Amino acid sequence: MQLINVFILNKLKMIVILCLYIDDIMILGSKIQVINITKYLLSKHFNIKDLGFVNVILGIKLLKKIMNFL
């Protein structure tokens, strides 16, 4: 039985990755605009709720690193 599905779209140097697990979805993208567009398109077809940044998924703690370039 497969519980996790991963979908990847890579077009025009923009990447969006959808990770589905039971009734949760994690959206990863190369740019925040790509993530926001994806959320908007999904909301046209499904009732979704944005829970913000992911801290833990499948028992794995995720860290976000922001890099500033001069």
N, C-alpha and C positions, 0 to 999 in steps of 0.2 A: 504494500500500500504506500503510495507516494503522497507525502503531506506538503512538501515544499515545491513550488513552481517558480522559476526565474525566467523573466522575459527581458530581452535586451534589444534596444533600438539604437543603431549607430548610423546617423545620417548627417551630412554636412558638418562634420567635426563636432556634433552635439550627440551626447550619449544620455540615454535614460534607461535605468534598470528598475524593473518592478519585481520585488520578491514577495510572493504570496505564501502565507502560512495560515491555514484554516480560515479565520475571518479577519485576518490582519494583512495589511499590505505596507511594505516599506518602499519608498520611492527614492532612488538615488539618481543624481544627474550631474552632468558636467558644468551646468550653470543653474543658478536659482531660477532663472526665467523658464528653463526647460522643466524644472520640477513644478513650478506654478501652472504652466500650460497643461501639463499632464494631470495635475489635480483638478483643474477646471474641466478638462475633457471627461475625466472619470465621473465628476459630479453631475454631468449632463445625463448620465445613464444609471448611476448608482447613488444611493444615499451614503455619503461619506462624512467622516469627522476627522479633522486634522488634530492629531495629538501632539504635534510639535516634534522636536528632535528626539531620536531614539537614544536611550541610555543603555538598555539591556534588551537583547533579543536572543532567544533560545539559550538563555543562561550565560551569554557572552556579553561582557561589559564593553561598550563602544566608547571611544574617545574621539573628540573632534579637535583637530589641530588647525588653527588659522595661521596662515603664513603671510607675512607682509613683505612685499618686494619694493625696493626703492628704485 
